Amino acid sequence: MTAHRTTSGCPVHLGTTDLIDPAFYSSGDPHREWAALRGLDTLSWTQVDADRGFWSVVEFADTEHVLRTTADFTSERGTMLELLGMDDPAGGQQLVVTDPPRHTIMQARLKKALALKTVDKQRDMIRGLVLELIEPLGDGGVFDFAQAMIDMPMSVTGTMIGLPRSDWPWLIRATTACIAADDPEYQDPGGKEATLAAAHRELFAYFQDLVSFRRDQLGDDLLSALISTRFEGRHMSPGEIVANCYSLLLGANVTTPHAPNYVMAEFIESGVLQDWAAHPEVGATAVEEALRWSSPVNHMLRYATRDLELHGTPIAAGDAVVVWIGSANRDEREFPDAGRFDIRRKPNKHLAFGIGPHYCVGHSVARITIRTLFEELLKGFEDFRPAGKPERMVSNFVSGYKHVPITARRRTGTR
């Protein structure tokens, strides 16, 4: 890493281009790079090509500031490095790429539908789906834990949206392809761009048809909530409903699977699971630590709306700014002994779900699902052992594992 001086005389540290490379997150060590960047006295700049580059925000306080301050850092041009330098066509229609005050109005009905009290009534449904997913673990053979977890958010969110169960398998693959189009396992023969184009086209067509069909058959599900939502004196347009159905599925697929996958991939032989099983009262703090440690949403992209300064660094209006959530959640200034996985950690104000206006609307569903998973997993099984090498997902957006082969024994008297 080197530094040069701009025409203003301000030093700018040059970051590594590895940070944009999806393969870096499957075979490299981003935490080592982020730790080095946290030691700098300015932000670092990564020049991607002749026309595109971005500032890296790696400290907790700076990340929190960027995500909270929507007037200075807009999400409407796009939130993923995949779209760096391009305007997101869903800007202003999809919650994740809409700024307040419009975002606040659009979000209100969905936020109510996904509030803790409402989701708490779904616990029995969630528990049943979780038990179904982990049942094969008791058969005595090798169980790909990560693949079961990748299926889990569709089981829960698909049920809550009201999606036909027969459609879940291809929806899982299509939504995963949208966040990991660089991964050979999810990439179509035509390559990354063809994979993304096909996945987006198929998903949006699917939801357009579903919305048309369901307009006259409203119920208590999330899709009905979107269809009946009124804001700005009107109902959401079909395009807005479709964009937000897509966003809900994508958000669930990114966050829910990977906290459990990290625990199983990295701590299966550490004694953590035995400790957790022996002390179920730590369930709430353990889940929060799993979320902090995994930081499933790897980054969020914003654009500066005006000339400003952040962390001693002048930033020009229009500059791209990337907050690295995984780095912020290992910042030693915020988390004492940040490099230690501690299922009793308190306080634990991690940013795995973001912060500010764009705080993940589905956080209650994700938390309840993950906690229910570990309750049933640790109550029903023991003697967890690795049965092969875990494999990371090839993506710069989602931080997670795609394969975690394990074995376990069913606890006596649990069947």
Sequence and secondary structure as in RCSB ss.txt:
>XXXX:A:sequence
MTAHRTTSGCPVHLGTTDLIDPAFYSSGDPHREWAALRGLDTLSWTQVDADRGFWSVVEFADTEHVLRTTADFTS
ERGTMLELLGMDDPAGGQQLVVTDPPRHTIMQARLKKALALKTVDKQRDMIRGLVLELIEPLGDGGVFDFAQAMI
DMPMSVTGTMIGLPRSDWPWLIRATTACIAADDPEYQDPGGKEATLAAAHRELFAYFQDLVSFRRDQLGDDLLSA
LISTRFEGRHMSPGEIVANCYSLLLGANVTTPHAPNYVMAEFIESGVLQDWAAHPEVGATAVEEALRWSSPVNHM
LRYATRDLELHGTPIAAGDAVVVWIGSANRDEREFPDAGRFDIRRKPNKHLAFGIGPHYCVGHSVARITIRTLFE
ELLKGFEDFRPAGKPERMVSNFVSGYKHVPITARRRTGTR
>XXXX:A:secstr
 EEEE TTS EEEE  GGGG TTHHHHS HHHHHHHHHTSSS EEEE SSS EEEEE SHHHHHHHHH TTTEE 
TT SSGGGTTS  TTTTTSGGG  TTHHHHHHHHHHHHTSHHHHHTTHHHHHHHHHHHHGGGGGSS EEHHHHHH
HHHHHHHHHHHT  GGGHHHHHHHHHHHH TTSTTT  TT HHHHHHHHHHHHHHHHHHHHHHHTTS  SSHHHH
HHH EETTEE  HHHHHHHHHHHHHHHHHHTTHHHHHHHHHHTTTTHHHHHHH GGGHHHHHHHHHHHH SB EE
EEEESS EEETTEEE TT EEEEEHHHHTT TTTSTTTTS  TT SS    TT  GGGS TTHHHHHHHHHHHHH
HHHHHEEEEEE S  EE   SSB  EEE EEEEEE TT  
